[in-house]
Amino acid sequence: MGERKPKRADARRNEKALLDAAAAVFVASGVDAPVRDIAAKAGVGMGTIYRHFPTRADLVIAVFRHQVDACTEAGPALLAANESPYAALAQWIDLFVDFLVTKHGLAGALQSDNAGFEALHAYFLDRLVPVCAELLDAAAAAGEIRAAVPPLDLMRGVGNLCIGADDPRYDARRMVQLLVAGLRCGTMGA
């Protein structure tokens, strides 16, 4: 069996564009969105999607990993681009919410592959908890938020607020914004 050749730069760009399009469609319509919608958003034929991702589970897993990687890379970039660590944290939480909305249908897409789901969950925690911690520490050091907010607690709180996101009457993003605003020093009697 030969070694896998690394993908060409244009193939990596095309795959990234396809994953970005799939993530956007999943955020808007859920992981059960028609593949034709993803193909249209990506500007490719459906065959291209199936060539890269033979099953819906393959596509969902790839989008999951792609979004984890994007959230991981965004944390330090947002800290560098913002004068306020709190603003960077709030922007990162917005990205995290988009990720969670996509992740909502992950278990169903994987069906009974518990080992696969557990591996993805470990990937998620290993990559995102340290980034959230970095953002929280920077905002606390700047005196913008309460100190000692455990990153996993914040991420779980955000996740719990996103559970009802498939109900059009529920505005998960607004509820998450209220949660993040509550971290600020000087709010709620702190």
C-alpha positions in Angstrom: 0.0 0.0 0.0 1.5 3.3 -1.1 1.8 6.4 1.1 -0.9 9.1 0.7 0.4 12.0 -1.3 -0.2 15.4 0.2 -2.9 17.3 -1.5 -1.9 20.0 -4.0 -2.5 23.6 -2.8 -5.4 24.2 -5.2 -7.0 20.9 -4.0 -6.7 22.1 -0.4 -8.2 25.5 -1.3 -11.1 23.8 -3.1 -11.7 21.5 -0.2 -11.6 24.4 2.3 -14.1 26.3 0.1 -16.4 23.3 0.0 -16.2 22.9 3.8 -16.8 26.6 4.3 -19.9 26.3 2.1 -21.1 23.2 3.9 -20.7 24.8 7.3 -22.7 27.8 6.2 -25.5 25.6 4.8 -25.4 23.5 8.0 -25.7 26.6 10.2 -28.6 27.9 8.2 -30.4 24.6 7.5 -28.9 21.8 9.7 -26.8 18.8 8.8 -29.7 17.3 6.9 -29.6 20.0 4.3 -29.6 18.7 0.7 -26.2 18.2 -0.8 -27.4 20.2 -3.9 -27.6 23.3 -1.6 -24.0 22.8 -0.5 -22.9 22.2 -4.1 -24.7 25.4 -5.2 -23.1 27.4 -2.3 -19.7 26.1 -3.1 -20.1 26.5 -6.9 -19.3 22.9 -7.6 -21.2 19.9 -8.9 -22.6 17.3 -6.5 -20.2 14.7 -7.9 -17.3 16.8 -6.5 -18.8 16.7 -3.0 -19.3 12.9 -3.2 -15.7 12.4 -4.6 -14.3 14.2 -1.5 -16.9 12.9 1.0 -18.6 9.7 0.0 -21.2 9.8 2.8 -23.0 12.5 4.7 -21.2 11.4 7.9 -17.9 11.9 6.1 -18.9 15.5 5.2 -20.3 16.3 8.6 -17.2 15.0 10.3 -15.0 17.0 8.0 -17.0 20.2 8.6 -16.8 19.5 12.4 -13.0 19.2 12.3 -12.8 22.2 9.9 -14.8 24.4 12.2 -12.8 23.3 15.3 -9.7 24.2 13.5 -11.1 27.6 12.4 -12.2 28.4 16.0 -8.8 27.3 17.3 -7.0 29.6 14.8 -9.4 32.4 15.3 -8.7 32.9 19.1 -5.2 34.2 18.8 -6.0 36.1 15.7 -8.9 37.9 17.4 -6.7 38.7 20.4 -4.1 40.2 18.1 -6.6 42.2 16.1 -8.6 43.7 19.0 -7.5 46.2 21.6 -10.0 44.7 23.9 -9.6 41.1 25.0 -13.3 41.1 25.9 -14.2 42.1 22.3 -12.0 39.2 21.0 -13.7 36.8 23.4 -17.2 38.0 22.3 -16.3 37.6 18.6 -14.8 34.1 19.3 -18.0 33.1 21.2 -20.0 34.1 18.1 -17.9 31.7 16.0 -18.3 29.0 18.6 -22.1 29.5 18.5 -22.0 28.9 14.7 -19.9 25.8 15.3 -22.4 24.5 17.9 -25.4 25.0 15.6 -23.6 22.9 13.0 -22.6 20.3 15.6 -26.2 19.9 16.7 -26.9 17.1 14.1 -23.6 15.4 14.4 -24.7 12.5 16.6 -27.5 11.7 14.1 -25.2 11.9 11.2 -22.8 9.5 12.8 -25.7 7.2 13.8 -24.3 4.6 16.2 -20.6 5.3 15.8 -20.0 6.1 19.4 -16.2 5.7 19.1 -16.1 8.1 16.2 -18.2 10.6 18.1 -16.1 10.3 21.3 -12.9 10.8 19.2 -14.4 14.0 17.7 -15.5 15.2 21.2 -12.0 14.7 22.5 -10.6 16.6 19.5 -13.1 19.4 20.2 -12.0 19.6 23.9 -8.3 19.3 23.2 -8.3 22.1 20.7 -11.0 24.6 21.9 -10.7 24.6 25.7 -7.2 26.0 25.7 -8.2 28.8 23.2 -11.2 29.7 25.3 -8.9 29.8 28.4 -6.4 32.1 26.6 -9.2 34.5 25.7 -10.7 34.4 29.2 -7.3 34.9 30.8 -6.5 37.9 28.6 -9.9 39.5 29.4 -9.4 38.9 33.1 -5.9 40.2 33.0 -7.2 43.4 31.3 -9.8 43.8 34.1 -12.6 43.4 31.6 -14.2 40.3 33.1 -14.4 38.5 36.4 -11.4 36.4 37.1 -11.4 32.6 37.4 -14.2 31.7 34.9 -13.5 28.1 34.0 -13.4 27.8 30.1 -15.2 24.5 30.0 -18.0 26.0 32.2 -18.4 28.9 29.8 -18.4 26.6 26.8 -21.0 24.3 28.4 -23.2 27.3 29.2 -23.0 28.5 25.6 -23.7 25.0 24.4 -26.7 24.7 26.7 -28.1 28.0 25.4 -27.7 26.8 21.8 -29.8 23.6 22.3 -33.1 25.3 21.3 -31.5 27.0 18.2 -33.7 25.0 15.8 -36.8 26.7 17.1 -37.3 29.9 15.1 -38.9 31.6 18.1 -35.7 31.1 20.2 -32.8 33.5 19.7 -29.8 31.5 20.9 -27.3 34.1 19.8 -29.1 36.8 21.9 -29.1 34.5 25.0 -25.4 33.8 24.5 -24.7 37.5 24.2 -26.5 38.0 27.5 -24.3 35.3 29.1 -21.1 36.8 27.8 -22.2 40.3 28.8 -22.7 38.9 32.3 -19.0 38.1 32.5 -18.0 41.8 32.4 -16.8 43.4 35.6 -19.3 45.8 37.0 -22.4 43.8 35.8 -24.8 42.1 38.2 -23.3 43.6 41.3 -19.8 42.3 40.7 
